[in-house]
Amino acid sequence: MVDPTSDLCEDVTEENAPRCAVCEKPIVQQKSHRVVTSIEDGSVVTTHFCTPDCRTQWDG
């Protein structure tokens, strides 16, 4: 997976792109990409969403 802080519109393929936590689609060249960051067991966890609608559907 690519660094979630990088520009996801450049040099990202479906194989190394993060996946949406709701629909599991690879997030490639999507301007509506959303990320939720949390701490779990002392580690940073990033949860990716391909659209605001998927972010709204997530119950994490």
N, CA, C and O of each residue as an XYZ file, in Angstrom:
240
protein
N       0.846     -1.182      0.000
C       0.000      0.000      0.000
C       0.887      1.239      0.000
O       1.976      1.235      0.573
N       0.419      2.275     -0.634
C       1.153      3.529     -0.699
C       0.996      4.308      0.593
O       0.091      4.053      1.388
N       1.885      5.254      0.787
C       1.811      6.153      1.942
C       0.506      6.934      1.864
O       0.269      7.616      0.867
N      -0.364      6.854      2.904
C      -1.652      7.557      2.829
C      -1.542      9.071      2.794
O      -2.525      9.755      2.512
N      -0.353      9.608      3.078
C      -0.184     11.055      3.025
C       0.308     11.513      1.655
O       0.429     12.714      1.412
N       0.593     10.567      0.760
C       1.092     10.938     -0.561
C      -0.054     11.396     -1.455
O      -1.228     11.223     -1.124
N       0.303     11.976     -2.577
C      -0.684     12.407     -3.561
C      -1.171     11.173     -4.306
O      -0.429     10.613     -5.114
N      -2.395     10.739     -4.053
C      -2.904      9.506     -4.640
C      -3.286      9.643     -6.102
O      -3.800      8.692     -6.691
N      -3.054     10.780     -6.691
C      -3.374     10.948     -8.106
C      -2.179     10.644     -8.992
O      -2.298     10.695    -10.217
N      -1.035     10.330     -8.410
C       0.165     10.118     -9.194
C       0.812      8.788     -8.858
O       0.943      8.433     -7.687
N       1.218      8.051     -9.886
C       2.009      6.833     -9.742
C       1.385      5.788     -8.832
O       2.110      5.092     -8.120
N       0.069      5.657     -8.833
C      -0.594      4.650     -8.021
C      -1.319      3.693     -8.960
O      -2.087      4.111     -9.826
N      -1.063      2.411     -8.771
C      -1.756      1.401     -9.564
C      -2.800      0.723     -8.685
O      -2.789      0.888     -7.466
N      -3.691     -0.030     -9.294
C      -4.706     -0.735     -8.528
C      -4.082     -1.734     -7.556
O      -4.650     -2.007     -6.498
N      -2.922     -2.279     -7.906
C      -2.266     -3.269     -7.052
C      -1.724     -2.665     -5.755
O      -1.756     -3.323     -4.715
N      -1.227     -1.426     -5.798
C      -0.623     -0.854     -4.587
C      -1.449      0.267     -3.956
O      -1.008      0.913     -3.006
N      -2.637      0.490     -4.486
C      -3.518      1.539     -3.941
C      -4.228      1.044     -2.685
O      -4.487     -0.151     -2.541
N      -4.539      1.965     -1.783
C      -5.362      1.559     -0.634
C      -6.757      1.180     -1.116
O      -7.187      1.618     -2.183
N      -7.455      0.376     -0.341
C      -8.811     -0.070     -0.686
C      -9.828      0.604      0.218
O      -9.559      0.867      1.390
N     -10.984      0.877     -0.335
C     -12.075      1.471      0.431
C     -12.531      0.481      1.499
O     -12.715     -0.702      1.212
N     -12.712      0.959      2.724
C     -13.119      0.110      3.843
C     -14.551     -0.398      3.699
O     -14.931     -1.358      4.369
N     -15.348      0.226      2.839
C     -16.750     -0.172      2.678
C     -16.939     -1.052      1.443
O     -17.428     -2.176      1.555
N     -16.557     -0.554      0.274
C     -16.818     -1.281     -0.968
C     -15.607     -2.060     -1.481
O     -15.729     -2.844     -2.422
N     -14.443     -1.849     -0.872
C     -13.188     -2.538     -1.190
C     -12.626     -2.228     -2.575
O     -11.746     -2.943     -3.054
N     -13.116     -1.183     -3.221
C     -12.547     -0.773     -4.502
C     -11.193     -0.108     -4.258
O     -11.014      0.578     -3.252
N     -10.236     -0.306     -5.175
C      -8.967      0.402     -5.039
C      -9.182      1.902     -5.228
O      -9.974      2.321     -6.072
N      -8.482      2.694     -4.447
C      -8.632      4.148     -4.518
C      -7.522      4.692     -5.409
O      -6.399      4.929     -4.965
N      -7.867      4.882     -6.674
C      -6.913      5.345     -7.684
C      -7.500      6.570     -8.362
O      -8.596      6.513     -8.919
N      -6.774      7.671     -8.316
C      -7.138      8.920     -8.980
C      -8.558      9.377     -8.637
O      -9.330      9.744     -9.522
N      -8.889      9.351     -7.372
C     -10.195      9.815     -6.929
C     -10.023     11.046     -6.056
O      -9.388     10.992     -5.003
N     -10.587     12.140     -6.498
C     -10.472     13.394     -5.758
C     -11.314     13.394     -4.490
O     -11.073     14.203     -3.594
N     -12.295     12.503     -4.396
C     -13.180     12.487     -3.226
C     -12.694     11.529     -2.136
O     -13.436     11.237     -1.197
N     -11.475     11.045     -2.248
C     -10.878     10.129     -1.282
C     -10.902     10.712      0.130
O     -10.540     11.872      0.321
N     -11.319      9.930      1.110
C     -11.360     10.348      2.512
C     -10.561      9.361      3.342
O     -10.493      8.179      3.005
N      -9.953      9.834      4.430
C      -9.182      8.982      5.327
C      -9.556      9.319      6.761
O      -9.646     10.489      7.133
N      -9.774      8.277      7.565
C      -9.985      8.436      8.999
C      -8.778      7.818      9.680
O      -8.411      6.679      9.392
N      -8.164      8.565     10.582
C      -6.997      8.086     11.316
C      -7.382      7.865     12.765
O      -8.046      8.702     13.378
N      -6.959      6.728     13.310
C      -7.254      6.426     14.712
C      -6.061      5.715     15.340
O      -5.128      5.310     14.648
N      -6.107      5.572     16.646
C      -5.082      4.839     17.383
C      -5.726      3.568     17.923
O      -6.735      3.625     18.625
N      -5.137      2.420     17.590
C      -5.617      1.133     18.084
C      -4.435      0.362     18.644
O      -3.455      0.111     17.943
N      -4.535     -0.011     19.912
C      -3.458     -0.750     20.586
C      -2.105     -0.048     20.446
O      -1.075     -0.701     20.282
N      -2.115      1.278     20.512
C      -0.886      2.053     20.456
C      -0.325      2.273     19.068
O       0.763      2.833     18.932
N      -1.035      1.849     18.027
C      -0.566      2.023     16.652
C      -1.538      2.902     15.874
O      -2.742      2.898     16.130
N      -0.998      3.650     14.926
C      -1.832      4.480     14.061
C      -2.467      3.591     12.996
O      -1.786      2.793     12.352
N      -3.777      3.737     12.818
C      -4.518      2.980     11.811
C      -5.199      3.983     10.886
O      -5.869      4.905     11.351
N      -5.030      3.804      9.588
C      -5.704      4.670      8.620
C      -6.755      3.844      7.894
O      -6.479      2.741      7.422
N      -7.958      4.390      7.811
C      -9.058      3.734      7.126
C      -9.443      4.616      5.953
O      -9.741      5.798      6.121
N      -9.432      4.028      4.760
C      -9.648      4.780      3.523
C     -11.054      4.578      2.995
O     -11.655      3.519      3.174
N     -11.575      5.617      2.335
C     -12.900      5.583      1.721
C     -12.800      6.233      0.351
O     -12.134      7.256      0.190
N     -13.462      5.639     -0.640
C     -13.357      6.168     -2.001
C     -14.291      7.348     -2.249
O     -14.037      8.157     -3.142
N     -15.359      7.457     -1.479
C     -16.312      8.555     -1.656
C     -16.855      8.997     -0.303
O     -16.773      8.243      0.667
N     -17.397     10.179     -0.221
C     -18.054     10.595      1.015
C     -19.219      9.670      1.403
O     -19.484      9.475      2.589
N     -19.908      9.106      0.413
C     -21.003      8.178      0.716
C     -20.488      6.932      1.434
O     -21.104      6.469      2.394
N     -19.364      6.391      0.972
C     -18.794      5.226      1.657
C     -18.359      5.608      3.067
O     -18.520      4.820      3.999
N     -17.813      6.798      3.230
C     -17.414      7.255      4.568
C     -18.633      7.311      5.489
O     -18.544      6.925      6.654
N     -19.752      7.781      4.985
C     -20.978      7.878      5.764
C     -21.507      6.491      6.140
O     -22.061      6.320      7.226
N     -21.346      5.510      5.267
C     -21.839      4.150      5.512
C     -21.010      3.397      6.544
O     -21.506      2.462      7.173
N     -19.765      3.791      6.723
C     -18.853      3.081      7.633
C     -19.288      3.255      9.072
O     -19.657      4.358      9.475
N     -19.253      2.205      9.844
C     -19.688      2.285     11.241
C     -18.549      2.102     12.229
O     -18.778      1.843     13.411
N     -17.306      2.238     11.739
C     -16.133      2.025     12.581
C     -16.063      2.974     13.713
O     -15.127      2.915     14.511
